[in-house]
Amino acid sequence: MHILNNNPLPRLDAAPDVREQLLPYCRLQPGEIWEDERYGHRVGCLDATNDQAVQDMMAGQRAQLAIHDPPYNLAVFELRSISEFIDWCEKWVLISDAVLDSNASLCIWLGADQRDGFQPLPEFMLMMRNKSFSSRSFITMRNQRGYGTQKNWMAVRQELLYYIKGSPTFNVDAEYTDIPKILKGYYKKVNGKITDNLERSRADTIRAGNVWVDIQQVFYRMDENVSGCYAQKPLKCIDRIIRASSNPHDLVIDFFAHSGTTLLAAEILKRKCFTTELDPIYAEITIRRLERFRLTGRLGWQNGHPFQEELPNIETGGVAQVAVETIPVQQSLF
Ligand SMILES: C[S@@+](CC[C@H](N)C(=O)[O-])C[C@H]1O[C@@H](n2cnc3c(N)ncnc32)[C@H](O)[C@@H]1O
C-alpha cells in the first residue's frame, strides 16, 4: 500500500519563522546564478526588472519562448497602485523583448481582480499595445475547483496572454487534448454520402483552443506538488505551451520561477531553460526540483517537502502543517 508522506511545509509567504530555518540551506545569494552542468539550464536569484542582471544570465543567448507568471497585484502580494504595477511589468516585458529572438513567443499568466475593476488585466493589455509584440491569443484555463460565494459566479479561471514577434514556431499537435470528440450533428454530403462531423474530422480528440478545461490544479496528493509554494502552475499547462511554441534544444525563459515548473517541463521536453527568481528559497526549490527529478523521476514532493533531508521536523512556530491543496493565491481571494 502506498502511504502518503504527511510532512508538508506551510505556505512560505505566510511563515517567516520557517523561512529563517530554510535560508541557510539555499545555495544562491541574491545576484548569483546557478548553472546546470548537464544541460546548461540556469537559475538566477535575480530581480527580473534588473536589465543588467538578466543580460548577464543570458550571456548573449536569445530565447525562442518566454513564459512569465508574475505576482498578480492582488492584496495578498505586496499591493501596488495599478500604474506602479504596470510600470513594473513594462520593465520585465522590455527586458524580455531584448533577450528574445526575432522570431519568438511571449506567454504571460495574469489575473483580473473581479472586486477591483478587473485590474490589472486591461491595463496590462493596453500597455502591451505599443510594444513590438503582436497579440495572438487570450486563453482561459479552467480550474476544477472554484472559490466563490453563493452571490456570484464561481471563480474558476486563470488567464494566459499569448504574444509573438516575427514568425515563431507553432506546433499544432501540442494543442490536442485527450478529450474525445462526442458532439455529432454537423452533416455534409461527401461523394454523394451524408457524413457527420466526427467521420470527417482528422482527430478523435478535441483541440484545447483558447479555453483549457483539461488541466488538474495541483494539490497535495499529486506527485508534482511542491509544498511551501503558493502559486504553483500545473506541469501540464506549461508542457502544452512549451511543446506548442518551441522545438527541442530551444531556449525557454521564465522570470518568475517559484516552484520551478517551467525549468522541469523544459528538462522533460529537452529544451534549455534560463529562469530568475527574486527569493533565494524559491530559487533553491527550483534547483532541487530538477535535481530530484533526475535522481528519482519524481515531479515534486507530493506531501513531503524540498528540505526534508536536512529538516525532517521543521519548527512551524504555530503555523499548522496541514495537508492543504496548493490553492493559487489569486484564486483563493475571490
Ligand atoms: C506566481 S509565482 C510563479 C509561479 C510559477 N509559475 C510556478 O509554477 O511555480 C511568482 C514568483 O515571482 C517571484 N518574484 C516576484 N517579484 C520578482 C522579481 N522582481 N524578479 C524575479 N522574481 C520575482 C515571487 O517570489 C514568486 O515566487
The ligand as a MOL file (V3000), in Angstrom:
LIG
                    3D

  0  0  0     0  0            999 V3000
M  V30 BEGIN CTAB
M  V30 COUNTS 27 29 0 0 0
M  V30 BEGIN ATOM
M  V30 1 C 3.0860 33.4980 -9.3250 0
M  V30 2 S 4.6650 32.9510 -8.7860 0 CHG=1
M  V30 3 C 5.2120 31.9880 -10.1750 0
M  V30 4 C 4.6980 30.5480 -10.1500 0
M  V30 5 C 5.4050 29.6110 -11.1100 0
M  V30 6 N 4.9010 29.7480 -12.4530 0
M  V30 7 C 5.2360 28.1480 -10.6980 0
M  V30 8 O 4.6090 27.3740 -11.4280 0
M  V30 9 O 5.7050 27.7840 -9.6330 0 CHG=-1
M  V30 10 C 5.6050 34.4310 -8.8500 0
M  V30 11 C 7.0510 34.3310 -8.3320 0
M  V30 12 O 7.7330 35.5240 -8.7350 0
M  V30 13 C 8.6940 35.8630 -7.7650 0
M  V30 14 N 9.0370 37.2850 -7.9600 0
M  V30 15 C 8.3600 38.3880 -7.5190 0
M  V30 16 N 8.9790 39.5090 -7.9360 0
M  V30 17 C 10.0600 39.1250 -8.6700 0
M  V30 18 C 11.0730 39.8220 -9.3820 0
M  V30 19 N 11.1050 41.1570 -9.4090 0
M  V30 20 N 12.0220 39.1000 -10.0270 0
M  V30 21 C 12.0070 37.7440 -10.0020 0
M  V30 22 N 11.0630 37.0380 -9.3410 0
M  V30 23 C 10.1030 37.7070 -8.6880 0
M  V30 24 C 7.9920 35.5330 -6.4510 0
M  V30 25 O 8.9540 35.3260 -5.4090 0
M  V30 26 C 7.2070 34.2620 -6.8150 0
M  V30 27 O 7.9600 33.1230 -6.4680 0
M  V30 END ATOM
M  V30 BEGIN BOND
M  V30 1 1 1 2
M  V30 2 1 2 3
M  V30 3 1 2 10
M  V30 4 1 3 4
M  V30 5 1 4 5
M  V30 6 1 5 6
M  V30 7 1 5 7
M  V30 8 2 7 8
M  V30 9 1 7 9
M  V30 10 1 10 11
M  V30 11 1 11 12
M  V30 12 1 11 26
M  V30 13 1 12 13
M  V30 14 1 13 14
M  V30 15 1 13 24
M  V30 16 1 14 15
M  V30 17 1 14 23
M  V30 18 2 15 16
M  V30 19 1 16 17
M  V30 20 1 17 18
M  V30 21 2 17 23
M  V30 22 1 18 19
M  V30 23 2 18 20
M  V30 24 1 20 21
M  V30 25 2 21 22
M  V30 26 1 22 23
M  V30 27 1 24 25
M  V30 28 1 24 26
M  V30 29 1 26 27
M  V30 END BOND
M  V30 END CTAB
M  END
